[in-house]
């Protein structure tokens, strides 16, 4: 029995020594490397490398410089980091002989080839690579002017350049999805040409950059086309009772922005005690002006002219203001004003009637 036990012990020792020698004679190999990774800015990524027959061979992670191998970036050796960057960490699982390199708070510059190496000798090593791709949202550069002023008949070029990974696709749209001068609502490409431009081509254009990462980028372009003023009025005739206000409205389009003024019977009127003038820009080249006659008198009835001038020409419209027996409401007065006016008018009429009766009675007597 004792002989049998000794024999089994010798066999176990022999088997162990044989296995050790065989393993020692095996060259190490990389049995697993993580597949290529695609990440976004700010992400965290794990890169794994498993080594078969590691023995005591050093295992390192490095970032490869494809332009200059002498500038490869050594990151870790075995289970220790070789750099001072707290975004990196290294974990070693002895059971599987796996070295996991973790990189957090991904930056654009982290993209590249990461290589796991097993150093066999000074001239021999086993390697495996993975490529880390960093996806970056699109960004449109501002190196091109986004406001263009031109004249009718000219040709202009709107240019848009964008960066991002993958490379962004660029398209053009117009404000409120209006038709582009090229036809259609969308034009693909980074340059939009507008030929034989007219004033109808003026307005806002948008360059859009999209690569499927994050939100699409957008940059606005303003096209300003010079043209002579155009004056329109919602109403050509107003009526109002004496001592009540009246608002005269006039709309003007033109570029460069015209000078706008009001006149009555050929004499210019100004903002002051009798009139109040307002001017509002409600679009790129569109304005609205309102002349308020604060409390109209007999001499203020007549013809008012809204005139607009710029370098390319002049335009005007005439508005007539006539007397009314009762206040016109709205917008110049409210219901209480009209009621008050009617009461005053009735009292005045009643006073006149009483005066006539009294005068006639005295004559009879």
C-alpha positions as CSV (number, residue, x, y, z in Angstrom):
1,X,0.0,0.0,0.0
2,X,2.8,2.4,0.9
3,X,4.5,1.5,-2.4
4,X,1.3,2.4,-4.3
5,X,1.0,5.8,-2.6
6,X,4.7,6.6,-3.4
7,X,4.2,5.6,-7.0
8,X,1.1,7.8,-7.4
9,X,3.0,10.7,-5.8
10,X,5.9,10.3,-8.2
11,X,3.4,10.2,-11.2
12,X,1.7,13.4,-10.1
13,X,5.1,15.2,-9.7
14,X,6.2,14.0,-13.1
15,X,2.9,15.1,-14.7
16,X,3.2,18.6,-13.1
17,X,6.8,19.0,-14.2
18,X,5.9,17.8,-17.7
19,X,3.1,20.4,-17.9
20,X,5.3,23.1,-16.5
21,X,8.0,22.4,-19.1
22,X,5.5,22.2,-21.9
23,X,3.9,25.5,-20.9
24,X,7.3,27.1,-20.5
25,X,8.2,26.0,-24.0
26,X,5.0,27.5,-25.4
27,X,5.3,31.0,-26.8
28,X,2.7,33.4,-25.5
29,X,-0.1,34.5,-27.8
30,X,-3.0,37.0,-27.6
31,X,-6.1,34.9,-27.5
32,X,-8.6,37.8,-27.5
33,X,-8.6,41.5,-28.3
34,X,-11.7,43.7,-28.0
35,X,-13.3,44.5,-31.4
36,X,-13.0,48.0,-32.8
37,X,-14.9,50.6,-30.7
38,X,-17.1,53.5,-31.7
39,X,-17.7,56.1,-28.9
40,X,-18.9,59.6,-28.4
41,X,-17.3,62.6,-26.7
42,X,-17.5,62.0,-22.9
43,X,-18.1,58.3,-23.1
44,X,-16.2,55.6,-21.2
45,X,-14.7,52.5,-23.0
46,X,-13.2,49.2,-21.9
47,X,-10.5,47.6,-24.1
48,X,-9.6,44.0,-23.2
49,X,-6.6,41.9,-24.1
50,X,-6.3,38.2,-23.1
51,X,-3.0,36.4,-23.2
52,X,-2.4,32.6,-23.5
53,X,0.7,31.1,-21.9
54,X,1.7,34.5,-20.4
55,X,4.4,33.1,-18.1
56,X,6.4,36.1,-16.9
57,X,6.3,38.0,-20.2
58,X,5.4,41.7,-19.8
59,X,2.1,42.8,-21.3
60,X,1.7,46.4,-22.3
61,X,-0.9,48.7,-23.8
62,X,0.2,51.5,-26.1
63,X,-1.4,54.0,-28.5
64,X,0.2,53.8,-32.0
65,X,1.4,56.8,-33.9
66,X,1.0,55.8,-37.5
67,X,3.1,58.7,-38.7
68,X,6.0,58.0,-36.4
69,X,6.5,54.8,-34.6
70,X,9.1,56.4,-32.3
71,X,6.3,58.5,-30.8
72,X,4.1,55.6,-29.8
73,X,2.3,56.4,-26.5
74,X,3.0,53.9,-23.7
75,X,0.0,53.6,-21.5
76,X,0.5,50.6,-19.1
77,X,2.8,47.7,-18.3
78,X,1.2,44.6,-16.7
79,X,-1.2,45.9,-14.0
80,X,0.5,49.4,-13.6
81,X,-0.1,52.6,-15.5
82,X,2.8,54.3,-17.2
83,X,1.2,57.7,-17.6
84,X,-0.2,60.3,-15.2
85,X,-3.7,60.7,-16.5
86,X,-6.6,59.8,-14.2
87,X,-8.8,59.1,-17.2
88,X,-7.0,55.8,-17.7
89,X,-7.1,52.7,-15.4
90,X,-5.9,49.2,-15.9
91,X,-7.3,45.9,-14.4
92,X,-5.7,42.5,-14.4
93,X,-7.7,39.3,-14.1
94,X,-5.3,36.5,-13.2
95,X,-7.7,33.7,-13.8
96,X,-8.1,34.6,-17.5
97,X,-4.9,36.5,-17.9
98,X,-6.9,39.5,-19.2
99,X,-5.7,43.1,-19.1
100,X,-8.6,45.6,-19.3
101,X,-7.6,49.2,-20.2
102,X,-10.4,51.6,-19.3
103,X,-10.5,55.2,-20.7
104,X,-13.1,57.6,-19.4
105,X,-14.3,61.1,-20.5
106,X,-13.4,60.4,-24.1
107,X,-11.9,63.3,-26.1
108,X,-11.6,63.9,-29.8
109,X,-7.8,63.3,-29.6
110,X,-8.3,59.8,-28.1
111,X,-9.2,58.4,-31.5
112,X,-6.7,56.1,-32.9
113,X,-5.1,52.6,-32.8
114,X,-4.6,51.0,-29.4
115,X,-2.2,48.0,-29.3
116,X,-1.8,45.2,-26.8
117,X,1.8,43.8,-26.8
118,X,3.4,40.8,-25.2
119,X,7.2,41.4,-25.0
120,X,9.0,38.1,-25.7
121,X,12.5,39.7,-26.1
122,X,14.0,42.9,-27.1
123,X,13.4,42.1,-30.8
124,X,10.3,40.0,-30.6
125,X,6.8,40.7,-29.5
126,X,3.2,39.6,-30.1
127,X,0.7,42.3,-30.9
128,X,-3.0,42.8,-31.5
129,X,-4.7,46.1,-32.5
130,X,-8.1,47.7,-32.0
131,X,-9.3,51.0,-33.5
132,X,-11.1,53.5,-31.4
133,X,-13.3,55.8,-33.4
134,X,-14.7,59.0,-31.7
135,X,-17.9,60.3,-33.2
136,X,-18.2,64.0,-33.0
137,X,-21.4,66.1,-33.5
138,X,-21.4,68.4,-36.5
139,X,-20.1,72.0,-36.2
140,X,-20.4,74.7,-38.8
141,X,-17.5,77.1,-39.1
142,X,-18.1,80.8,-39.2
143,X,-15.2,81.6,-41.7
144,X,-17.7,82.7,-44.4
145,X,-19.8,85.9,-44.2
146,X,-23.5,85.2,-43.3
147,X,-24.9,88.5,-44.6
148,X,-24.7,89.3,-48.3
149,X,-25.9,92.5,-49.9
150,X,-26.4,92.5,-53.6
151,X,-28.3,94.1,-56.5
152,X,-31.0,92.7,-58.8
153,X,-29.5,90.6,-61.6
154,X,-26.3,89.6,-59.8
155,X,-25.0,86.1,-59.0
156,X,-24.1,85.3,-55.4
157,X,-22.6,82.3,-53.6
158,X,-23.6,81.1,-50.1
159,X,-20.8,78.8,-48.7
160,X,-21.1,76.5,-45.7
161,X,-18.3,74.4,-44.2
162,X,-18.7,71.9,-41.3
163,X,-16.6,69.5,-39.3
164,X,-17.6,66.3,-37.4
165,X,-17.1,62.6,-37.4
166,X,-18.5,61.0,-39.5
167,X,-18.2,63.8,-42.1
168,X,-21.5,65.8,-42.0
169,X,-23.9,66.0,-44.9
170,X,-24.8,69.6,-45.8
171,X,-28.1,70.9,-47.0
172,X,-29.8,74.3,-47.6
173,X,-33.3,75.4,-46.7
174,X,-35.1,78.7,-46.8
175,X,-37.1,80.4,-44.0
176,X,-40.6,78.9,-43.6
177,X,-39.6,76.2,-46.1
178,X,-40.1,78.6,-49.1
179,X,-38.9,77.4,-52.4
180,X,-35.2,77.9,-53.1
181,X,-34.1,79.8,-56.2
182,X,-32.7,76.4,-57.4
183,X,-36.2,74.9,-57.1
184,X,-37.5,72.7,-54.3
185,X,-37.4,73.2,-50.6
186,X,-34.0,71.5,-50.0
187,X,-30.6,71.7,-51.8
188,X,-27.8,69.3,-51.0
189,X,-24.2,70.5,-51.0
190,X,-22.0,73.1,-49.2
191,X,-22.4,75.8,-51.8
192,X,-25.6,77.4,-52.9
193,X,-25.5,79.6,-56.0
194,X,-28.3,82.1,-56.8
195,X,-28.2,83.4,-60.3
196,X,-29.9,86.5,-61.7
197,X,-31.1,87.4,-58.3
198,X,-34.3,89.3,-57.7
199,X,-35.9,90.9,-54.7
200,X,-38.0,87.8,-54.3
201,X,-34.8,85.9,-53.4
202,X,-34.1,88.1,-50.4
203,X,-34.5,86.8,-46.9
204,X,-33.1,84.1,-44.6
205,X,-31.4,80.9,-45.7
206,X,-30.2,78.1,-43.5
207,X,-27.3,75.7,-43.8
208,X,-27.9,72.4,-42.0
209,X,-25.1,69.9,-41.1
210,X,-26.1,66.4,-40.0
211,X,-24.0,63.3,-39.4
212,X,-26.3,61.3,-37.1
213,X,-24.4,62.3,-33.9
214,X,-26.2,64.6,-31.6
215,X,-28.2,67.5,-32.9
216,X,-27.8,68.9,-36.4
217,X,-25.9,72.1,-36.6
218,X,-27.5,75.2,-38.3
219,X,-26.2,78.5,-39.5
220,X,-28.3,81.4,-40.8
221,X,-27.5,83.5,-43.8
222,X,-29.2,86.7,-44.7
223,X,-29.5,87.8,-48.3
224,X,-30.3,91.5,-48.8
225,X,-31.3,92.7,-52.3
226,X,-31.4,96.4,-53.0
227,X,-34.6,97.7,-54.4
228,X,-36.6,100.9,-54.6
229,X,-39.3,101.6,-51.9
230,X,-42.8,100.2,-52.3
231,X,-45.6,101.9,-50.4
232,X,-49.0,100.4,-49.7
233,X,-51.9,101.4,-47.4
234,X,-54.6,99.2,-45.9
235,X,-57.1,102.0,-46.3
236,X,-57.1,105.1,-48.5
237,X,-59.9,106.9,-46.8
238,X,-60.7,107.5,-43.1
239,X,-63.5,109.3,-41.3
240,X,-63.6,110.7,-37.8
241,X,-65.6,113.1,-35.7
242,X,-64.0,116.4,-34.5
243,X,-62.1,116.1,-31.2
244,X,-61.4,112.4,-31.6
245,X,-58.1,110.6,-32.6
246,X,-57.5,108.9,-35.9
247,X,-54.7,106.5,-36.9
248,X,-53.4,106.5,-40.5
249,X,-51.5,103.3,-41.4
250,X,-48.8,102.9,-44.1
251,X,-46.6,99.9,-45.0
252,X,-43.2,100.3,-46.7
253,X,-40.8,97.8,-48.3
254,X,-37.4,98.7,-49.6
255,X,-33.6,98.2,-49.2
256,X,-31.5,100.0,-48.1
257,X,-34.1,101.0,-45.5
258,X,-36.0,104.0,-46.8
259,X,-36.5,107.4,-45.1
260,X,-40.2,107.6,-44.3
261,X,-42.1,110.8,-43.7
262,X,-45.7,112.1,-43.6
263,X,-47.1,115.3,-45.1
264,X,-50.5,117.0,-45.3
265,X,-51.5,118.9,-48.4
266,X,-47.8,119.1,-49.3
267,X,-46.6,120.3,-45.9
268,X,-44.5,117.9,-43.8
269,X,-46.0,116.9,-40.4
270,X,-43.8,116.0,-37.4
271,X,-44.2,114.2,-34.1
272,X,-45.5,116.8,-31.6
273,X,-48.5,118.1,-29.8
274,X,-50.9,117.5,-32.7
275,X,-49.4,114.3,-34.2
276,X,-47.7,111.2,-33.0
277,X,-45.7,109.1,-35.5
278,X,-44.5,105.5,-34.9
279,X,-42.3,103.3,-37.1
280,X,-42.0,99.5,-36.6
281,X,-39.7,97.1,-38.5
282,X,-41.7,93.8,-38.8
283,X,-39.4,92.0,-41.3
284,X,-36.0,92.3,-42.8
285,X,-36.9,95.1,-45.2
286,X,-40.5,95.8,-44.3
287,X,-41.8,98.6,-42.0
288,X,-45.0,100.0,-40.8
289,X,-45.6,103.6,-39.9
290,X,-48.7,105.0,-38.2
291,X,-49.6,108.7,-38.1
292,X,-51.9,109.5,-35.2
293,X,-53.9,112.7,-35.3
294,X,-54.4,113.1,-31.6
295,X,-57.6,115.2,-31.6
296,X,-58.7,116.1,-35.0
297,X,-59.8,119.6,-35.8
298,X,-61.5,121.1,-38.8
299,X,-58.3,122.2,-40.4
300,X,-56.8,118.7,-40.0
301,X,-59.2,117.1,-42.4
302,X,-57.8,116.6,-45.9
303,X,-55.1,114.6,-47.8
304,X,-52.1,113.0,-46.0
305,X,-49.2,111.5,-48.0
306,X,-46.9,108.7,-46.8
307,X,-43.6,109.0,-48.6
308,X,-40.6,106.6,-48.7
309,X,-37.1,107.4,-50.2
310,X,-33.9,105.5,-50.7
311,X,-30.9,105.6,-53.1
312,X,-32.9,103.6,-55.7
313,X,-36.0,105.7,-55.8
314,X,-39.1,107.0,-54.1
315,X,-42.8,105.9,-53.6
316,X,-45.8,107.4,-51.9
317,X,-49.5,106.9,-51.2
318,X,-52.2,109.4,-50.4
319,X,-54.8,108.9,-47.6
320,X,-57.9,111.1,-47.2
321,X,-59.4,112.0,-43.9
322,X,-63.0,113.2,-43.9
323,X,-65.3,114.5,-41.1
324,X,-67.8,112.1,-39.5
325,X,-71.0,112.9,-37.7
326,X,-70.1,110.4,-35.0
327,X,-66.8,109.0,-33.7
328,X,-65.5,106.0,-35.6
329,X,-64.7,103.2,-33.1
330,X,-62.3,101.3,-33.0
331,X,-59.4,101.9,-33.2
332,X,-59.2,105.6,-32.3
333,X,-61.8,105.6,-29.6
334,X,-63.8,103.3,-27.3
335,X,-67.6,102.8,-26.8
336,X,-67.7,105.2,-23.8
337,X,-66.2,108.0,-25.9
338,X,-68.9,107.5,-28.6
339,X,-71.6,107.5,-25.9
340,X,-70.2,110.6,-24.4
341,X,-70.1,112.3,-27.8
342,X,-73.8,111.4,-28.5
343,X,-74.9,112.7,-25.1
344,X,-73.0,116.0,-25.7
345,X,-74.5,116.3,-29.1
346,X,-78.1,115.7,-27.8
347,X,-77.6,118.3,-25.1
348,X,-76.3,120.8,-27.5
349,X,-79.2,120.2,-29.9
350,X,-81.7,120.5,-26.9
351,X,-80.0,123.8,-25.8
352,X,-80.3,125.2,-29.4
353,X,-84.0,124.2,-29.5
354,X,-84.7,125.9,-26.1
355,X,-82.9,129.0,-27.3
356,X,-85.0,129.2,-30.4
357,X,-88.3,128.7,-28.5
358,X,-87.3,131.3,-25.9
359,X,-86.4,133.8,-28.7
360,X,-89.7,133.1,-30.5
361,X,-91.7,133.5,-27.2
362,X,-90.2,136.9,-26.5
363,X,-91.1,138.1,-29.9
364,X,-94.7,137.0,-29.5
365,X,-95.0,138.7,-26.2
